[in-house]
Amino acid sequence: MTIHRSLALIAMLATAPSLSGCVGMVIGAGATAGVAASEERGLEGAAQDARIRVEINEAWFRHNVDMYSKVTLAISEGRVLLTGTVPTEQVREDAVRLTWQVAGVREVYNELLVSESSGVIDGARDLRIQQEIKSRMLFDKQISNINYTVDVTDGTVYLLGIAQSDTELNRVIGHAREVSAVKNVITYVRLKNDPRRHGG
């Protein structure tokens, strides 16, 4: 979540007229654009998802700061995955409702857990699982890891993104299942040639 929010912030700042002359910001924006252009969704798709992210975060922050801090947001071509834990069912419903109100959102995958006690969820363990899966994907030459988002909540792994093939996706799922303490793997990944990516 932190990486994605940082990229969104860079995108916002790069388009601010008052900073157009800042060399450092131009370099940062250029690097971000280079990464986005190499993704399967392309530069335009990445920019659209970044805009959606900013608007959802803004809506959450204005509605409930606690919601903004507890819900993890992942986006791929307008498909939004919500993970994390919230204190009440009402917060869960509000997070989904506010997400749908943002222009460009095509689907919302609600995987939010309701837990009154934050101690129920082992955040350190989930972070370790997430980092290990990302590391395995990074060093697997048969996986284009830039096209995937990995989130973990209470030992359940959630995958979002675009797969080049069934073979690649199966490798990603396999890596996730091999990590210790993983309870389940849920995938919202679509194949590169899936007609639904373009409204088909």
Secondary structure as GFF3:
##gff-version 3
##sequence-region A 1 200
A	DSSP	alpha_helix	2	14	.	.	.	ID=ss1
A	DSSP	three_ten_helix	17	19	.	.	.	ID=ss2
A	DSSP	alpha_helix	23	38	.	.	.	ID=ss3
A	DSSP	alpha_helix	42	63	.	.	.	ID=ss4
A	DSSP	alpha_helix	65	70	.	.	.	ID=ss5
A	DSSP	beta_strand	71	76	.	.	.	ID=ss6
A	DSSP	beta_strand	79	86	.	.	.	ID=ss7
A	DSSP	alpha_helix	89	100	.	.	.	ID=ss8
A	DSSP	beta_strand	107	110	.	.	.	ID=ss9
A	DSSP	beta_strand	113	114	.	.	.	ID=ss10
A	DSSP	three_ten_helix	118	120	.	.	.	ID=ss11
A	DSSP	alpha_helix	123	138	.	.	.	ID=ss12
A	DSSP	three_ten_helix	145	147	.	.	.	ID=ss13
A	DSSP	beta_strand	148	153	.	.	.	ID=ss14
A	DSSP	beta_strand	156	163	.	.	.	ID=ss15
A	DSSP	alpha_helix	166	178	.	.	.	ID=ss16
A	DSSP	beta_strand	184	191	.	.	.	ID=ss17
A	DSSP	three_ten_helix	195	198	.	.	.	ID=ss18
###
